Amino acid sequence: MPTPIDEPADWEADAICREVDPELWFPEKGEHSKNAARLCNQCPVQGECLDAALERDERFGIWGGLNTRQRDRQFGRGAQRQTA
């Protein structure tokens, strides 16, 4: 069951995105998300973030280093990532 948005998950305290302007994670149509993805790739909780986005079927923004189109392409809408 997804964590309600008003109750942060334990892993969120370690997320790099907490220290960056939120606008970076929600680029306007046509803007690049490379800077956000670069930061995500350095984040210690990138996998947890991606899993949460897939679980909640996030339709907007950069989550776990992937934008909506990338998440859909890699996992399909409403999919769950298989972790080892």
N, C-alpha and C positions, 0 to 999 in steps of 0.2 A: 504494500500500500504506500503511495507517495507521501512524503512528508509535507504537511501543509506549508504554504509559502510563508506564513508568519512565524513558523517555528523552524529556525535554521537547524540543519543537520550538523552533527558533531564535526564533520570534516570541513565545513565551510569556514571555520575559524582559521584554518591554515591556507585558505585560497588566496592566491596572489591578486585576484580581481578585486578583493576588498580594499586594496590600496590604490586603485586606479579609477579614473573617471568612468562611471557606468556607461557613458555614451560610446566608449570604445567597443563595448560588447554588443551594441545594437547599431551597426552602421546603416546609413540611409541606402536605399536602393541604388546600385551602381557604385557605391563606395567599396573599397577593399577592406578585407578583414585580416590582412596579413599581420599587422601589428598585434592584434588581439591573439591570433593563433601563435605568434612567436612567444608571447608571454605565457600562454597556456602550456606550451611545450616545456616551460621551465617550472611549472606549478607542481608541487608535491601531491596534489589531490586531483589531478587532471582526470584520471580514470573514474573516480567517484563522481565528479562533476558530469562527465559524459553519461555515466550510468543513470544519474538522477534525471538528466535531460531526456534520455530515452524513455525512462519510466513514466515521466510526466508528459511525454510527447510534446516537448517544447517546439513551438512553431516559429519562434523568432529568436534572433541573437546567436552569439557564439557561446557554445557550451562544450567543455572538454576539448577545445581546440578546433571544433568543426562548426560550420554554419549550417543552416537548415537544409540546404540543398545537399551538402556533403553528408550529413547524417542520414537523409533519406536515401541517397545513393548507396551508402555503405551498409545501412541497417534496415532500410525500409520504414515506412511510417508506423509508429506504434511498436517498433521492434525493441528487443532487449539485447544488449551486448553480452556475448558469451565470454565470461572471464575464466581464466584457468585456475 
